[in-house]
């Protein structure tokens, strides 16, 4: 029976030690997993930040390159169309100008022929033969007018050849045939038109320069804002992803912690059942053995007397008691005291087993309760972290939606600005590239017309 008690006690101690060791190993493993998880989160967050930065830079470079390519392609297409139209217009203008100049030259050659001059002189002389004096005066005036006309015509022809103006060439022919007053009025009209064109062209140049500068500034600001919004969008997406991963990790950890609490509760219940069984067995054993001792003491005390069994447990190191008196002739009670002492020792050891089992149960229960409290605090902290992360993720999601709306609006504005840029360049590039040449040519036309008018005015 003692061996069974000792075996039960050893098993109880072994189970308790195994439970305690299992708990320590589980706690250490969880702490190592948490530390490793934190290190991995930090590493992943750093890698994610670097990747997001590279992605944002790549997207920005891609958008800049795509925008530059689109602008270059649009400019190339517009330039090709303009060049084709200009080449065609130049060929038509060259042919028309050549025909016009040839016709004007032939007309001038006919007018400058000596026979034509003689005929003009005879016609003028016949009309003025009424009086000889008037005839000479008119002849002199006619010569002066003819020289002035020829000078004006030559001046206008030179301007027409230099500038390639068909209007000036037509005016040269008109000066050859029409009255001086009409020619001068035509010159004044053309000078006024050319001056107006000069002023309008200067105003248009100023508009084009201002419009191009304004468009480029707005595109630069819009592109900068777009890059900022894109970077902010990428950062918010990264934050949302990180928060989602943290929420999922916390939820998984809560789930695992609850499973560990459940398993620890099951193990605690099983250990408590073993404890209850052990204590019940020990107490029942003690009850039985006490009854045995009582029965033996009743017999031996009544029949023999209590002096035979009045023994105390020996104290270690104490002197041995004096030997008992010699046996009487009646041998019935021989060895009874040893049996009672042995049973009392068994009862004492059973009580020790019970006490040790109770203490072990208290320690195990305290460890279990501490584990549950620590786990509950960890779960509460994780749940608070999940709540905070969800709130932050909701804020980031709302802000991300707003940023994406602003980003789309900014993209639409940049697209509109790119269209406006193409239109402005289409309307202004030719003028800006040829502004000085056109201004100088038109100024020469105006100056030539004024000189021609001066020549005609000198003949009046």
C-alpha positions in Angstrom: 0.0 0.0 0.0 2.9 2.4 0.8 4.5 1.6 -2.5 1.2 2.5 -4.2 1.0 5.8 -2.4 4.6 6.6 -3.2 3.9 5.7 -6.9 0.8 8.0 -7.0 2.8 10.8 -5.4 5.6 10.3 -7.9 3.2 10.3 -10.8 1.5 13.5 -9.4 4.8 15.2 -9.0 5.9 14.1 -12.5 2.7 15.3 -14.1 2.9 18.6 -12.3 6.5 19.1 -13.3 5.6 18.1 -16.9 2.8 20.6 -16.9 5.1 23.3 -15.5 7.8 22.5 -18.0 5.2 22.5 -20.9 3.9 25.9 -19.8 7.5 27.3 -19.6 8.4 26.0 -23.0 5.1 27.3 -24.5 5.7 30.7 -22.9 9.3 30.9 -24.2 8.2 29.7 -27.6 5.5 32.4 -27.8 7.9 35.1 -26.7 10.4 34.0 -29.3 7.7 33.9 -32.0 6.6 37.4 -31.0 10.2 38.8 -31.1 10.8 37.1 -34.4 7.5 38.5 -35.8 8.4 42.0 -34.7 11.8 41.7 -36.3 10.2 40.4 -39.5 7.6 43.2 -39.5 10.3 45.9 -39.1 12.3 44.3 -42.0 9.3 43.9 -44.2 8.2 47.5 -43.5 11.7 48.8 -44.4 11.7 46.7 -47.6 8.1 47.9 -48.4 9.1 51.5 -47.9 12.1 51.1 -50.2 10.0 49.3 -52.8 7.2 51.9 -52.6 9.8 54.7 -53.1 11.3 52.9 -56.1 7.8 52.3 -57.4 6.8 56.0 -57.0 10.0 57.1 -58.7 9.5 54.6 -61.5 5.9 55.7 -62.0 6.9 59.4 -62.0 9.7 58.7 -64.6 7.3 56.7 -66.7 4.6 59.4 -66.6 7.2 62.1 -67.4 8.6 60.0 -70.3 5.1 59.2 -71.6 4.1 62.9 -71.4 7.2 64.0 -73.2 6.7 61.3 -75.8 3.1 62.3 -76.3 4.1 66.0 -76.6 6.9 65.1 -79.0 4.7 63.0 -81.1 2.0 65.6 -81.2 4.5 68.3 -82.1 6.0 66.0 -84.8 2.6 65.3 -86.3 1.7 69.0 -86.2 5.0 70.0 -87.6 4.7 67.4 -90.4 1.3 68.7 -91.3 2.5 72.3 -91.2 5.5 71.6 -93.3 3.4 69.8 -95.9 0.9 72.7 -96.0 3.7 75.3 -96.1 5.5 73.4 -98.9 2.2 73.3 -100.9 1.4 76.9 -100.2 5.0 77.9 -101.1 4.8 76.1 -104.4 1.5 77.7 -105.2 2.7 81.1 -104.1 5.9 80.7 -106.1 4.1 79.7 -109.2 1.5 82.5 -108.8 4.3 85.1 -108.1 6.3 83.9 -111.1 3.3 84.2 -113.3 2.4 87.6 -111.8 5.9 88.9 -112.1 6.2 87.7 -115.7 2.9 89.3 -116.6 3.9 92.6 -114.9 7.3 92.5 -116.6 5.8 92.0 -120.0 3.3 94.8 -119.4 6.1 97.1 -118.3 8.3 96.2 -121.3 5.4 97.0 -123.6 4.9 100.4 -121.9 8.6 101.1 -122.0 8.9 100.4 -125.7 10.1 103.6 -127.6 7.2 103.3 -130.1 4.8 103.4 -127.2 6.5 106.5 -125.8 6.3 108.2 -129.3 2.7 107.3 -129.6 2.0 108.7 -126.1 3.9 111.9 -127.1 2.0 112.3 -130.3 -1.4 111.8 -128.6 -0.5 114.3 -126.0 0.7 116.8 -128.6 -2.4 116.5 -130.7 -4.6 117.3 -127.7 -2.5 120.4 -126.8 -2.0 122.0 -130.2 -4.7 124.6 -129.6 -2.1 127.0 -128.4 1.6 126.7 -128.8 2.4 128.1 -125.4 0.0 125.8 -123.6 1.4 122.9 -125.6 5.0 123.5 -124.5 4.0 123.8 -120.8 1.9 120.7 -121.0 4.7 118.8 -122.7 7.1 119.8 -120.0 4.7 118.8 -117.3 4.0 115.5 -119.0 7.7 114.7 -119.1 8.0 115.4 -115.4 5.0 113.3 -114.6 6.3 110.5 -116.8 9.6 110.5 -115.0 7.9 110.5 -111.6 5.6 107.6 -112.7 8.6 105.6 -114.0 10.5 106.2 -110.8 7.4 105.2 -108.7 6.8 102.1 -110.8 10.5 101.1 -110.6 10.4 101.6 -106.8 7.2 99.5 -106.5 8.6 96.8 -108.7 11.8 96.6 -106.6 9.7 96.2 -103.5 7.5 93.6 -105.1 10.5 91.6 -106.2 12.2 91.8 -102.9 9.2 91.0 -100.7 7.3 88.8 -103.1 4.1 90.8 -102.6 1.6 90.4 -105.3 -0.4 93.4 -104.0 2.7 95.6 -104.5 3.2 94.2 -108.0 -0.4 94.9 -108.8 0.0 98.4 -107.4 3.1 98.9 -109.7 1.0 98.1 -112.7 -1.8 100.4 -111.4 0.8 103.2 -111.0 1.8 102.7 -114.6 -1.7 103.2 -115.9 -3.9 105.0 -113.4 -4.0 108.6 -112.3 -1.5 109.7 -109.6 -4.3 110.6 -107.2 -5.7 107.1 -107.4 -2.3 105.5 -107.1 -1.4 107.6 -104.0 -4.7 106.7 -102.4 -4.1 103.0 -103.1 -0.6 103.4 -101.6 -2.0 105.1 -98.5 -4.6 102.4 -98.1 -1.9 99.6 -98.5 0.4 101.4 -96.0 -2.5 101.6 -93.5 -3.3 97.9 -94.0 0.4 96.9 -93.6 0.8 99.1 -90.5 -2.3 97.5 -89.0 -1.0 94.1 -89.8 2.3 95.0 -88.1 0.5 96.1 -84.9 -1.8 93.1 -84.9 1.1 90.7 -85.4 3.0 92.4 -82.5 -0.1 92.0 -80.3 -0.5 88.4 -81.3 3.1 87.7 -80.6 2.7 89.2 -77.1 -0.4 87.0 -76.6 1.4 83.9 -77.9 4.4 84.4 -75.6 2.2 85.1 -72.6 -0.1 82.1 -73.4 2.8 79.7 -73.9 4.5 80.9 -70.7 1.3 80.7 -68.7 0.5 77.2 -70.2 4.0 75.9 -69.3 3.8 77.3 -65.8 0.4 75.7 -65.3 1.6 72.4 -66.7 4.7 72.5 -64.4 2.6 73.3 -61.3 0.0 70.6 -62.3 2.7 68.0 -62.9 4.3 68.8 -59.5 0.9 68.5 -57.8 0.2 65.3 -59.6 3.5 63.8 -58.5 2.8 64.9 -54.9 -0.7 63.4 -55.1 0.6 60.2 -56.6 3.3 59.9 -53.9 0.7 60.5 -51.2 -1.6 57.9 -52.8 1.2 55.4 -52.8 2.0 56.1 -49.2 -1.6 55.8 -48.1 -2.0 52.5 -50.0 1.2 51.2 -48.3 -0.1 52.3 -44.9 -3.5 50.6 -45.5 -1.7 47.4 -46.6 0.5 47.5 -43.5 -2.4 48.2 -41.2 -4.4 45.3 -42.8 -1.4 42.9 -42.3 -1.1 44.1 -38.7 -4.8 43.6 -38.1 -4.7 40.1 -39.6 -1.6 39.2 -37.6 -3.2 40.5 -34.3 -6.4 38.5 -35.1 -4.4 35.4 -35.7 -2.4 35.9 -32.5 -5.7 36.4 -30.5 -7.0 33.2 -32.0 -3.9 31.3 -31.1 -3.8 32.8 -27.6 -7.4 31.7 -27.0 -6.6 28.2 -28.2 -3.6 28.1 -25.8 -5.9 29.3 -23.0 -8.4 26.6 -23.8 -5.7 24.0 -23.9 -4.2 25.2 -20.6 -7.7 25.1 -19.1 -8.2 21.5 -20.3 -4.7 20.5 -18.9 -5.5 22.3 -15.7 -8.9 20.5 -15.4 -7.2 17.1 -16.0 -4.5 17.9 -13.5 -7.1 19.0 -11.0 -9.0 15.7 -11.5 -5.8 13.8 -10.8 -5.3 16.0 -7.7 -8.8 15.3 -6.5 -8.3 11.6 -7.1 -5.0 11.6 -5.3 -6.3 13.5 -2.3 -9.4 11.4 -2.0 -7.3 8.2 -2.2 -4.9 9.4 0.4 -7.7 10.6 2.8 -9.6 7.4 2.3 -6.4 5.4 3.0 -5.8 7.5 6.1 -9.3 6.9 7.3 -9.0 3.1 6.8 -5.6 3.0 8.5 -6.8 5.1 11.4 -9.7 2.6 12.0 -7.2 -0.2 11.9 -5.0 1.5 14.4 -8.0 2.2 16.7 -9.1 -1.4 16.5 -5.6 -2.7 17.3 -5.2 -0.2 20.1 -8.5 -1.2 21.6 -7.4 -4.8 21.7 -3.9 -4.3 22.8 -4.6 -1.5 25.3 -7.5 -3.4 27.0 -5.8 -6.8 27.1 -2.2 -5.8 27.7 -2.2 -2.2 28.9 -1.1 1.0 27.3 2.4 0.9 28.7 3.5 -1.6 26.1 2.5 0.7 23.2 3.3 4.1 24.7 6.0 4.8 22.2 6.8 8.0 20.4 8.4 8.5 17.1 12.1 8.4 17.5 13.9 11.7 17.1 16.9 11.5 14.7 20.2 11.7 16.6 18.5 11.2 20.0 19.7 8.5 22.4 18.1 5.2 22.1 15.4 4.5 24.7 16.0 1.9 27.3 15.1 -1.6 26.3 11.6 -2.8 27.2 11.1 -5.2 30.0 11.3 -8.8 29.3 8.4 -10.7 27.9 6.0 -12.5 30.1 5.1 -16.0 29.7 2.0 -15.2 27.6 3.2 -14.4 24.0 -0.1 -13.2 22.4 1.0 -9.5 22.2 4.5 -10.0 20.7 5.1 -7.6 17.8 1.8 -5.6 18.1 3.6 -2.4 18.8 5.6 -2.6 15.6 2.6 -3.1 13.5 0.8 -0.1 15.0 4.0 2.0 14.6 4.3 0.9 10.9 0.7 1.8 10.2 1.1 5.2 11.9 4.2 5.8 9.7 2.1 4.9 6.6 -0.6 7.3 7.8 2.0 10.0 8.3 3.5 9.5 4.8 0.0 9.6 3.3 -0.6 12.9 5.0 2.7 14.2 3.6 1.6 13.0 0.1 -1.7 14.8 0.6 -0.1 18.0 1.8 2.4 18.0 -1.1 -0.4 17.3 -3.6 -2.4 20.2 -2.1 0.6 22.6 -2.4 1.4 21.4 -5.9 -2.2 22.0 -6.9 -2.1 25.5 -5.4 1.1 26.3 -7.3 -0.3 24.9 -10.6 -3.6 26.8 -10.1 -1.7 30.0 -9.4 0.5 29.5 -12.5 -2.6 28.7 -14.6 -4.4 31.8 -13.3 -1.3 34.0 -14.0 -1.1 32.6 -17.5 -4.8 33.3 -18.1 -4.5 36.8 -16.8 -1.4 37.5 -18.9 -3.1 36.1 -21.9 -6.2 38.1 -21.3 -4.2 41.3 -21.0 -2.4 40.4 -24.2 -5.7 39.8 -26.0 -7.1 43.1 -24.7 -4.0 44.9 -25.9 -4.2 43.2 -29.3 -7.9 44.0 -29.5 -7.2 47.6 -28.7 -4.5 47.6 -31.4 -6.9 46.1 -33.9 -9.5 48.8 -33.0 -6.9 51.6 -33.4 -5.6 50.2 -36.6 -9.1 49.8 -38.1 -9.9 53.4 -37.2 -6.6 54.6 -38.8 -7.2 52.4 -41.8 -10.7 53.9 -42.2 -9.2 57.4 -42.1 -6.5 56.5 -44.6 -9.1 54.9 -46.9 -11.2 58.0 -46.8 -8.2 60.2 -47.5 -7.1 57.8 -50.2 -10.5 58.1 -51.9 -10.2 61.9 -51.8 -6.6 61.9 -53.0 -7.5 59.6 -56.0 -10.4 62.0 -56.9 -7.9 64.9 -56.8 -5.4 62.9 -58.8 -8.0 62.1 -61.5 -9.1 65.8 -61.6 -5.4 66.8 -61.9 -4.9 64.4 -64.7 -7.9 65.7 -66.6 -6.6 69.3 -66.1 -3.1 68.3 -67.4 -4.7 66.6 -70.3 -6.7 69.8 -71.1 -3.6 71.9 -70.7 -1.7 69.6 -73.1 -4.5 70.1 -75.6 -4.4 73.8 -75.1 -0.6 73.7 -75.5 -1.0 71.9 -78.8 -3.5 74.5 -80.0 -1.4 77.5 -78.9 1.7 76.1 -80.6 -0.3 75.3 -83.7 -1.5 78.9 -83.9 1.7 80.6 -82.8 4.7 78.6 -83.8 4.8 79.8 -87.4 4.4 83.4 -86.3 7.0 83.2 -83.5 9.5 81.5 -85.7 9.1 84.0 -88.6 8.2 87.1 -86.6 11.3 89.1 -87.3 11.4 88.2 -90.9 7.8 89.1 -91.4 8.2 92.3 -89.5 11.3 93.3 -91.5 9.7 92.4 -94.8 6.5 94.3 -94.1 8.5 97.3 -92.9 10.4 97.2 -96.2 7.1 97.1 -98.0 5.8 100.2 -96.1 9.1 102.0 -96.6 9.0 101.3 -100.4 5.4 102.4 -100.7 6.2 105.6 -98.9 9.1 106.2 -101.2 7.0 105.5 -104.2 4.3 107.9 -102.9 7.0 110.5 -102.4 8.1 110.1 -106.0 4.6 110.5 -107.2 4.1 113.5 -104.9 7.1 115.2 -106.4 5.6 115.1 -109.8 2.5 117.0 -108.8 
